[in-house]
């Protein structure tokens, strides 16, 4: 790869399809989710990591500034915004292989948790691991994100559940942010009741609300606060108390909602003004109407359903047709989705939830950016935004979900800097 100097002007030209996702200010809903703003034979002009022009290659390459640019030839391939993965558990400890084997033997998610696995297995691991090891492990995951086209992601805490563990996780996120990906931190202290508070969930909620969350907020360790509102986790009133305290402290809100049963979590999310309600496998028609009439984004996580071997996916078609704003994310974590490949998430969204390829791309880019409140600088290819681009080794974007489980990324660019280019990989031809 030719070395591109810092602060240089770049011209990405010759894209068979340039998916811009440009358009109106808010998240896409309904028919607008199928509008990708495709420019045939498209080009993007970048200066100091920021997009300064885009359009047909013939027009953009004739601009005076483009004539001095370093050229990157897309050679008839698809160029799109980098994926925005708006729900991950990046700081999570080692794989839960014992859980995996128990699941293959027929144990349910709840049975595995009762046997000492599940979230608590990761809590034990994260509490024991020094921050350096946690950070190194997370960096390996981020490297995989780059290879698969993700340029912005959210990262939750929630596997510490005490002050030391939660702050350690959020400090690890802080250390990794911008090196090179944008990482949006979320405090998920209300992931589960820790062992030292067994049988005293109300006390744990009160401790977080009155002590730990204010401390995290003062130190700016998290932008969002999230709660796991599910049977075996927290009750409606506990979740409401936690979210209200978080909102009063200035956190933006998220909620793990209706993953294993319909619980009224969507109504709570809308009531509290949550930015997103995530999972929604057991959401119903009323939930769709509530989301359509609100600013809360429905973030769907089909990778978790797939890995758990379940057959109930979130009703994406019904949610889209109701008018809800739908996003897609991986839910990367060691228990229910040990994959950070957003291309596979698009494949599952299309094959299992009957989203169109265009809807899936919208959900994985601009709507994901809205679910993280960062759509003003990422999620689409528009002038003034960061040059976060992915080039795919196909001529038509519909091939990306079609070829499930295959990495089709030819190049990943963040802030105008090439982080990965497939052609630079060395192959042993002997």
KEMI-585278 format. One record per atom (N, C-alpha, C, O): x, y, z. Coordinates in steps of 0.05 Angstrom, whole numbers, plus 5000, padded with zeros to 4 digits. Layout:
REM residues N
XYZ
...
END
This chain:
REM residues 430
501749765000
500050005000
501850255000
503650275016
501250434982
502650694982
502050845007
499650885013
503950945021
503551095046
502251355040
503251505023
500051425053
498651675049
499351865072
498751795095
500552085066
501352265088
498952385103
496852415092
499452435129
497352545146
496552825135
498252985127
493952875135
492953135126
492853155096
492353375086
493152935082
493052955053
490252955042
488352915057
490053015017
487453015003
487152754988
488952674973
484952614992
484452354979
482052374960
480152514965
482252224939
479952194921
479351894917
480951744906
477051804928
476151534923
474251554899
472151684901
474951424878
473351454853
472751184841
473850974848
470851184822
470250944806
468650744821
468750504814
467050824841
465350624855
462950554837
461450734828
462550304833
460150224817
457650324830
455750414817
457550294857
455350404873
456550544897
457950414913
456050804899
456750954923
454250984940
452451134932
454150844962
451750864980
452251094999
453851075017
450851314995
451351555011
449751555036
450651665057
447351455036
445451475058
444851765066
443851815088
445451945048
444952225055
442052285054
440452155040
441252495068
438452565068
437552715093
439152865104
435152675101
433952825122
435452785149
437052595152
434852955168
436452965192
435952735212
437852645225
433452635214
432852435234
433252155224
434052105201
432851955242
433151675233
431051605212
428951725211
431751415195
429951335173
427751155183
428150985201
425351185172
423051025179
421650935154
421851075133
420150715155
418450635133
419950615107
422150505105
418650725086
419750705059
422450845057
424150775040
422951045074
425551195073
427851005080
430151075073
427350785093
429550595099
430650465074
432850345075
429150475053
430150345028
431550545009
432250474987
431850795019
433051005002
436051035010
436651165031
437750924995
440650915002
442251144989
444551174994
440851304973
442351524960
444651424943
446851524944
444151224926
446251094910
447051284887
445451384872
449651314884
450851464862
452351264845
454451154854
451451204820
453051024803
455651164794
455751404790
457751004792
460351104785
460951344803
461651564793
460851304829
461051524848
463951574858
465651404855
464351814869
466951894880
466552054905
464452184909
468552044923
468552194948
471252334950
473352214946
471152594955
473552754959
473852814989
472052915002
476252764999
476752775028
479152955033
481252935019
478953135052
481153305060
481353305091
479453365105
483753245101
484253235130
482153055144
481253125166
481452835131
479652645144
476752705142
475052555152
475952925129
473253015127
472353015098
473853075080
469852925093
468752925066
468153215057
466753355070
469353285034
468853565024
467253564998
466153774991
467053344985
465353324961
464753034954
466252854961
462452994941
461752724931
459952754908
458552964905
459852554891
458052564867
459152374846
460852204852
458252414821
459352244800
462352284797
463252514800
463752074791
466652094789
467552304769
469452454775
466252324746
467152514726
467052804736
468852964730
465052864752
464853134763
466853184785
468253384785
467053004805
468753044828
471653044821
473153214831
472552864803
475352854796
476353094780
478753134777
474453254770
475253494755
475353744772
476053954762
474753724798
475053944816
477954014819
479653834818
478554264822
481454344824
482854204846
485154114843
481554184870
482854054893
483253754888
485153644898
481553634872
481753344866
484153284849
485253064850
485053474834
487353424816
489953394831
491853284820
489953484856
492353454872
492153224892
493953184909
489953074891
489352874911
490752604905
491252544882
491252464926
492052184924
489652014916
487552034930
489851864895
487451724884
487251444894
489251294895
484851364901
484251084908
482150994889
479851094889
482750794873
480950704852
479150484863
480150264871
476550534865
474650334874
474250114854
473349894861
474950164829
474949954808
472349804806
472249564804
470149954806
467549834801
466349684825
464549524821
467349744849
466249614873
464349794888
464050024881
463149684909
461249834926
462849984947
464649874959
462250244951
463350404972
460950504989
459050604978
461250465015
459050535033
460050655059
462550655064
458350775075
459250865102
460150635119
459150405116
462050675137
462850465155
460450385173
458750555179
460350135180
458250035198
458350175225
460550235235
456050225236
455850335263
454550125280
452150075278
456049995297
455049775314
454249895341
455849945358
451649925344
450550085367
449949925392
448750035410
450749675393
450349515417
452449295419
452249095405
454449335436
456449135441
457249125470
456949325485
458248895479
459348855505
462348805501
463348585506
463749015492
466548985484
468348885506
470048715501
468048985530
469748915552
468448685567
466648725584
469248435561
467548215569
469047965579
467747775587
471647965580
473047725589
473147505568
472547565545
473947265575
474447055556
471746925546
469646985557
471946765525
469546625515
468346445536
469746335553
465646415535
464346245555
463845975541
461545905533
465945815539
465745555525
464145345540
462845185528
464245355567
462545165582
459645225577
458045035575
458945485576
456145555570
455345445543
453145335539
457145465523
456645385496
456045085496
454144995482
457644925510
457144635510
454544565524
453144385516
453944705546
451444655560
449044725542
447044575542
449344935527
447145005509
446744795487
444544725480
448944695477
448744485456
447544225468
446344075453
447844195494
446643955507
443744005514
442443825526
442644235508
439844285512
439144465535
436744515540
441144575550
440544755572
439545025561
440545115541
437745155575
436745415567
438545635579
440345575595
438145875569
439746105579
439446125609
441446165624
436946095619
436446125648
437745895663
438845935685
437645645653
438845415666
441845445668
443045365688
443045555647
445945595647
446745795669
448745755683
445146005671
445646205692
445446085720
447046135737
443345915723
442945785750
445245595757
445745535780
446545495736
448845305740
451445445745
453545315747
451445715746
453845865751
455145985727
457246105728
453845935704
454846055679
453546325673
452846465692
453246385648
451946625640
453546875649
455946875650
452047085655
453247345661
455247325684
457347445683
454547165704
456247155728
458947025722
460947085735
459046855702
461646735695
463446955684
465846965689
462347135668
463947365658
464547565679
466747685679
462747595699
463347775721
465847685736
467547835743
465847425742
468147315757
470747365741
472847435753
470647325715
473047345699
473947645697
476347695700
472047825693
472848105690
473848215716
475748375716
472748135738
473748235764
476648145769
478148285781
477247915759
479947805763
482047915744
484447925750
481247995720
483148075699
484148355704
482548535709
486748405701
487748675703
486848835678
486348725657
486849095682
485849265660
487449235634
486449255612
490049175638
491749145614
490848915597
490748925573
490148685610
489248455595
486548505582
486048425560
484748635597
482148695586
482448875561
481048835541
484249075563
484549255541
485849115517
484949165494
487748935521
488948785499
486948605486
486848585461
485248475502
483248305491
481248465474
480548375452
480448695484
478548865469
479848965443
478448985423
482349025444
483749115420
483748905398
483448975374
483948655406
483748445386
481048435373
480748395349
478948475389
476248495378
475948735359
474748705338
477048955367
476949195350
478349155324
477449245303
480549005324
481948945299
480148785281
480148825256
478648595292
476748445277
474448615266
473548575244
473548805282
471548995273
472449145248
470949175229
474949235249
476049375226
476149205201
475349295180
476948955204
477048775181
474348725169
474048675145
472248745186
469548695176
467848945171
465448935166
469149185172
467949425162
466549605183
465149795176
466949545209
465749725229
467749945236
470049895240
466650195237
468350425242
467550575267
469050745278
465150525277
464150655302
462550445317
461050285305
462850435344
461350235359
460850345388
462250515397
458850225400
458250265428
459650045444
460049825434
460450105469
461649905486
460449935514
460650145526
459349715525
458049725551
459949615572
461649445567
459549715596
460649575620
458649355627
457149265610
458549275652
456449085660
457448805667
455848635675
460048765665
461248505673
463148545697
464848375703
462748775711
464248815735
462348815759
462648665778
460248985757
458048995776
458849085804
457249075823
461349165807
462149305831
463749545823
464249585799
464449715841
465749965833
468349915819
468850035798
470049735829
472649695816
472349575788
473649665769
470549375785
470249245759
468949425738
469849425715
466949585746
465549755727
467449985718
467550055695
468750105737
470550325730
472950215713
473850355695
473849975719
476049855703
475149815674
476649885656
472749715671
471649675643
471449935628
472249955605
470350135641
469850395628
472550535623
472750685603
474550505640
477150615635
478450485611
479850605595
477950225608
479050075585
477850195559
479250235539
475250235559
473850355536
475050635530
475650705507
475450785551
476551055548
479351045536
479951215519
480950855544
483650835533
483650755504
485450825489
481550605495
481450505468
480050695449
480550685425
478450875459
476951055442
478751225424
480651355434
478151225398
479751375380
482351245371
483951375356
482750995379
485350865372
484850605357
485550395368
483750605333
483050845317
480050885315
479251085303
478350715326
475450735322
474150915343
475250945365
471851035336
470251175355
468750975371
467350795360
468950995398
467550805416
465950965436
466951135450
463350925436
461451065453
461050895478
460050675476
461751005502
461550845527
458750845540
457451055541
457850615549
455350585563
455750445590
457150235591
454650555611
454650425637
452350235639
450050325638
452849975643
450849775646
451149635673
451249395675
451249795694
451349685721
448949505727
449149315742
446649585715
444149425719
443949205699
441949175685
446049045697
446148815679
444948565693
443548405681
445748545718
444848325735
445348405764
446848595769
444148255783
444748305811
447248155818
447347915815
449348295828
451848155835
451547975859
449748015875
453347785862
453047585884
452947715912
451547615929
454447925916
454448055942
451848195949
451448265972
450148225929
447448345934
445248145929
442948215925
445847885929
443847675924
441447715943
441847725967
439047725931
436647755947
436148045956
434248095970
437948225947
437648505955
437848695931
439448885931
436348635911
436548785886
435849085890
437049255878
433849145907
433149425912
435549575924
436049805917
437049445942
439349575954
441549625933
442849835933
441849435915
443749465893
443049705875
444749865868
440449725868
439549945852
440050205866
441050395854
439450225891
439850465907
442850545908
443550775906
444550345912
447450395913
448450505886
449950695886
447550395864
448350505838
447350785834
448750965825
444750835841
443551095836
444751315853
445151535844
445351255878
446251455897
449251485898
450351695907
450751275891
453651275894
455151245868
456651425860
454851015854
456650965832
456051125807
457851235795
453551145799
452851295775
453751595777
454851695758
453251725800
454252005801
457252025798
458252205785
458651825809
461651825806
462451785777
464251915767
461151605764
461751545735
461151795718
462651865700
458951925725
458152155709
460152385714
460952525695
460952435739
462852645744
465452605729
466752795720
466252355727
468852295714
468552245684
470452175670
466152285674
465552265645
466451995633
467551985611
465851785648
466651525638
464651395620
465251195607
462151505619
460051385602
458251605593
457751805607
457151565569
455151745557
452351645561
450451805566
452051385559
449451255562
449351095588
451351015599
446851045598
446350845619
444350655608
442350735595
444750395614
443050175603
442150005626
443449985646
439849875623
438749695643
437749445629
436649455608
438249215642
437248955632
434648895646
434548785668
432448975633
429848925645
428748665633
427648655611
428948455649
428148185640
427748015664
428748065685
426147805661
425747615683
428447505692
430047415675
428947505718
431447415728
433547645730
435747595741
432847875720
434648105722
433448315741
433748295765
431948515730
430848725746
427848755740
426948705718
426348845760
423448885757
422949155743
424749315739
420349195737
419549445724
420249685742
421349885732
419549675767
419949905784
422949955789
423850175791
424549735791
427449765794
428649895769
430350065771
427749805746
428749915721
428050205718
429650375710
425550275726
424650555724
426250735743
427150955736
426750635767
428350785787
431150835776
432251065778
432350635765
435150655754
435150855731
436951025730
433350825712
433351005689
432751295696
433951475685
430951335715
430351605724
432751735737
433351975731
434151585753
436551695766
438751755745
440051965746
439051575726
440951625704
440251865688
442052035682
437751895681
436852125666
437352385681
438252585669
436752385707
437152625723
440052705725
440752935728
441852505723
444752555724
445852655697
448152745695
444252635676
445052725649
445852505630
446852565608
445552245638
446052025619
443852015598
441552075604
444551935574
442651845555
441951555562
443551415573
439451465554
438451215564
438251005542
437551065519
438750755549
438250515533
436950305551
437150315575
435650105539
434449895554
434549625539
433849625515
435449415552
435149145541
432249065545
431249045567
430849025523
427849005524
426848755510
427448695487
425048615525
423448395513
425048195497
424348125474
427248105508
428947905494
427747625497
427647475477
426847545521
425847275526
422847265532
421747045533
421647495537
418747505542
417747785539
419347975541
415247815533
414148085532
413848195560
412448075577
415048425565
415248525593
414248805597
414348915619
413348935576
412649225579
415049405577
414849635584
417349295569
419849445569
419749675548
420949885552
418349625526
418249835505
416650075516
417550305512
414450025529
412950245541
414650405561
414650645561
416250265577
418050395596
420150555581
420750785589
421350445559
423350595544
422250845533
423551055534
419750835522
418551075510
417851275532
418351515529
416751175554
416051345577
418451505587
418251735593
420751365588
423151495599
424851645579
426851775585
423951635553
425351785532
427951655525
429951785518
428151385527
430551245519
431251285490
429551305473
433851305484
434751335457
434151075441
433451095417
434450845454
433850595440
432850385459
433450385483
431250205448
430349965462
431449735445
430949715421
433049555458
434649365443
433749075449
433049005471
433848915428
433048625427
430248615415
430048585390
428148625430
425348645421
424248395407
422448405391
425448165413
424447915402
421547865409
420047745393
420647945432
417947905441
416248155440
414348185455
416948345423
415348585421
412748525405
412748335389
410748685409
408148635396
407248875380
408649075378
404748865370
403649085354
403549345370
404249565359
402749335395
402649575411
405449695414
405749945413
407449535417
410249635419
410949775393
412349985394
410249665371
410749795345
409550065343
410750255334
407050095352
405650355352
407050555371
407350785364
407850455394
409150635413
411850735402
412450975404
413350555390
415950635378
415550825355
417151015351
413550765338
413050935315
412351225323
413051415309
411051255346
410151515355
412251655373
411751865384
414651535376
416651635394
419351675379
419551615355
421251775394
423951805383
425751575390
428151565383
424651375404
426251145413
426750955389
424850875375
429150875385
429950705362
429850415371
430750345392
428750245353
428649955358
431149835347
431549815323
432949755365
435549635357
435249335358
434949225380
435449205336
435048915334
437648765333
439548855320
437748535346
440248385350
439948095342
439947915359
439648045316
439147765307
441447575312
440947335313
443847675316
446147495321
445747335347
446547105349
444547455367
444047325392
442047095389
442346885401
439947145374
437946935369
439246705354
438746465361
440846765334
442246555319
444046385337
443946145336
445746515353
447646375369
446346205391
447345995398
444146305402
442746165422
441045935411
440045765426
440845915385
439345695372
436345735376
434945535376
435445975379
432546035382
431246075355
432646105335
428646085355
427246115330
425446365329
423946405310
425546525350
423846765350
425647015347
426947105366
425647125323
427147365317
425247605321
422747585321
426447835325
424848085328
423148125303
424148075281
420648225306
418948265282
419648515266
418148715267
421848505252
422848735238
420848845218
420449095217
419548675203
417748765182
415448915195
414649135185
414348815216
412048945229
412949215241
411449405240
415349225252
416349475264
416749685243
416049915246
417949605220
418449795198
415749895187
415450135182
413949705183
411349785171
409649955190
407950105182
410149925216
408750095236
409950375236
408550565246
412350405226
413650675226
415850715247
416750935251
416650495260
418850515279
421550555264
421850455242
423350695277
426050715266
427650475276
427950435300
428650315257
429950065264
432950085258
433850175237
434549995278
437449965275
438249675279
436749515290
440549605269
441749335272
444449355286
445949545281
444949165304
447549155317
448248865323
446648685320
450748815332
451648545335
450848425362
450348185364
450848585384
450648485411
453148315418
452948125432
455448395407
457848235412
458248195442
458248385458
458447945451
458947875479
459647575479
459147435460
460747475501
461747205502
459646995506
460246755504
457147075512
455146875518
453146835497
452346605491
452147045484
449947015465
450647105436
449147035418
452847245432
453647315404
456547375403
457347615403
458247175402
461147225401
462147295372
464047175363
460747475359
461447555332
461147865330
459247975340
463147985317
462948275313
462748335283
463248555274
461848135267
461548155238
458848275231
456848125230
458748535225
456148655218
455148555191
452748565186
456848455174
455848345149
454048095154
452048065141
454847935173
453147705181
450547795193
448447665189
450548015208
448148125219
446248205197
443748165199
447248325176
445548395153
444348155140
442048155133
445947945138
444947695126
442647575143
440547495132
442947575169
440847475186
438347655185
436147555185
438847915184
436548095182
434848045157
432448065158
436247995135
434847945110
433547665109
431147635103
435047465116
434047185114
432047115135
430146965130
432447215160
430747125182
428647335190
426547255202
429147585185
427247795193
425947935169
424348125172
426647845145
425447935120
425748235115
424048365103
428048345125
428748615117
429848605089
431048405081
429548815074
430848835048
433748905052
434449015073
435548845033
438348925036
438649225040
440349315056
436949385027
437149675031
436349755060
437749915072
434249635070
433449695098
435549615117
436049755137
436849385112
438949285130
441349475130
442449525151
442049575107
444349765106
443650025121
445350125136
441250125117
440450355132
440550315162
441550485177
439550085171
439450015199
442249985211
442650045235
444149905195
446849855204
448750085202
451050075209
447750305191
449450545187
448150795199
448650855222
446450935184
445451185194
443551155217
443651315236
441850935218
440150905241
441750815265
441050885288
443850655261
445550585283
446950835295
447350855319
447651015277
448851265287
446951435303
447651545323
444351435295
442351575311
441951435338
441351575358
442251175338
441851025364
444151085383
443951025407
446351205373
448551295390
448851595392
450751695404
446951735380
446952025379
449552135368
450752325378
450552015346
452952105334
452552135303
454452135288
450052155295
449452175266
450252435254
450152465229
451052635270
451952885259
454752855247
455653035232
456152645253
458852615242
459552345230
461552315217
457852145234
458351875222
455651765213
453551875218
455751535198
453351395190
452451435162
450851285152
453551645149
452951695121
455251825107
457151925121
455251835081
457351975066
456252235056
454752255037
456952445071
455952715066
458152915071
459952865087
457953145058
460053355063
459953435092
457853475104
462353475103
462553555131
462753325151
463553375174
462153085142
462352855160
465152725158
466652765139
465752555179
468252405178
468252225154
466252115146
470652195143
470952005120
471351725131
473551615131
469151605140
469051325149
467751165127
465351155124
469451035111
468450895088
469250595088
471350525100
467650435075
468350155071
467950095041
465950165029
469949965030
469749865003
469349565003
470749425016
467249474989
466649194988
467449074961
467149204940
468348834961
469348704937
467148574921
467248344912
465048734916
462748654900
461748904884
462249124893
460348864862
459349094847
456549174855
455649394846
455149024871
452349084879
452049034909
452748814919
450949234923
450749204952
449048974962
449448884984
447248884945
445548654953
447048394956
446148214970
449448384945
451148144948
452248124977
453047904985
452248334991
453548335018
451948155037
453047985050
449248195040
447748005057
447347735043
447047535057
447447735017
447047485002
449247275008
448647045012
451747365009
453947185015
454347165046
456247285056
452647025059
452747015088
455246885099
456246695088
456347005121
458646895134
461246945119
463346825126
461247115099
463647165083
464447455087
462747635088
467047505091
467947775094
468647895066
470547805053
467048085058
467348195031
468748475032
468848605011
469748555055
471048815057
473748815042
475448645048
474049005024
476549045010
478149265023
480649265021
476849455036
478349675049
476549805070
474149835067
477749865093
476450015114
477950275119
480450265123
476550495119
477750765123
476350905146
473950905148
477951015164
476951165187
478151445187
480651465187
476551655187
477551925187
479551965164
481552105168
479051845141
480851885118
483351725119
485051755102
483651555139
486051385142
485351095136
483450985147
486850975118
486350695111
487350515134
489750515140
485550375146
486250195168
486749905158
488249755170
485449835136
485649565126
485249575096
483349705086
486849435081
486449405052
487249125044
489549045048
485348975034
485748685028
488048635009
489548445012
488448814990
490548764970
493348774982
495248684970
493548895006
496148915019
496948665035
499148635045
495048475038
495548235052
497448055036
497248025012
499347935050
501247755037
500047475035
499047365055
500247355011
499247085007
501646905000
503346974984
501646675012
503746475005
502846324981
500946164981
504346364959
503546234933
504945974929
504645844908
506645884948
508045624944
506145394947
507045164945
END
